[in-house]
């Protein structure tokens, strides 16, 4: 199952458009752009995206890219652990 990374077009003034375009080229991700994600306060203050419905924000686009990758890896590890637990039952 691919992680779903959602971007707000209203947040592109922070430079998230470049990150979104890069992730769109990577088949490991499902990338979606919305006109609004309903997080106006977050959108105004800093670069952000949502990974599987969870907000990931950072001070810069470069830090956001790192935070997105860390979030995706953490969620994958959690899914693997849950799958293992279920298999062991």
C-alpha positions in Angstrom: 0.0 0.0 0.0 1.5 3.3 -1.1 1.6 6.2 1.4 -0.8 9.0 0.3 0.9 12.4 0.4 -1.5 15.3 0.1 -0.5 18.9 -0.7 -2.5 22.1 -0.4 -2.2 24.4 -3.5 -2.6 27.4 -1.1 0.7 26.3 0.6 2.7 26.4 -2.5 4.1 29.9 -1.8 6.4 28.1 0.7 8.0 26.1 -2.1 6.1 22.9 -1.5 5.3 22.7 -5.2 8.9 21.6 -6.0 8.7 18.9 -3.4 5.3 17.7 -4.6 6.6 17.5 -8.2 9.6 15.5 -7.1 7.4 13.0 -5.1 5.0 12.7 -8.1 7.9 11.3 -10.1 8.4 8.5 -7.5 6.1 5.5 -7.9 6.4 4.7 -4.2 4.0 7.5 -3.3 0.4 8.5 -4.2 0.6 12.3 -4.4 -2.6 14.4 -4.4 -3.0 18.2 -4.6 -6.0 19.9 -3.2 -7.1 23.5 -3.4 -7.5 23.4 0.3 -6.9 20.9 3.0 -8.7 22.9 5.7 -5.6 23.7 7.7 -5.4 27.5 7.0 -3.4 28.4 10.1 -0.8 25.7 9.3 -0.9 26.7 5.6 -0.1 30.3 6.3 2.7 29.7 8.8 4.9 26.9 7.3 5.4 24.3 4.6 3.3 21.3 5.3 1.7 18.2 3.7 -0.4 15.3 5.0 0.8 11.7 5.0 -2.1 9.3 5.3 -4.2 12.0 6.9 -1.6 13.2 9.4 -0.1 16.7 9.2 3.6 16.9 8.7 5.1 20.4 9.0 8.5 22.0 9.1 10.3 25.3 8.9 11.7 24.8 5.4 10.8 22.7 2.4 14.1 20.8 2.8 13.1 20.0 6.5 9.6 19.0 5.3 11.1 16.5 2.9 13.1 14.9 5.7 10.1 14.9 8.0 7.9 13.3 5.3 10.4 10.5 4.8 10.8 9.9 8.5 7.0 9.9 8.9 6.6 7.4 6.0 9.3 5.1 7.4 7.8 5.2 10.9 4.4 4.3 9.6 5.8 1.5 7.5 7.6 0.1 10.6 4.4 0.3 12.6 2.4 -1.6 9.9 5.1 -4.3 9.7 5.0 -4.7 13.5 1.2 -4.9 13.4 1.3 -7.4 10.6 3.8 -9.6 12.5 1.6 -9.4 15.7 -1.4 -10.5 13.7 0.5 -13.3 12.0 1.7 -14.5 15.4 -1.8 -14.8 16.8 
